[in-house]
Amino acid sequence: MDTLQEVSSLTSKAKKSNVSSNKKRKWREIEQLKEKFQLERDLKIYENSLEYMLEDF
């Protein structure tokens, strides 16, 4: 019986760690998307300013 309990405890621990790693991966993906959108917003600001500069010349 002891070996059965040990095996079941090991598999349950593996499942828990897998779930937490999935959550971490999802949060990393969310952070990457946020950074991407922020970069796009920043680039749009500069793009608009460059258009005005080109019109002056």
PyMOL commands that set and color helices and strands:
alter all, ss='L'
color gray80, all
select helices_A, chain A and resi 2-56
alter helices_A, ss='H'
color red, helices_A
deselect
rebuild
show_as cartoon
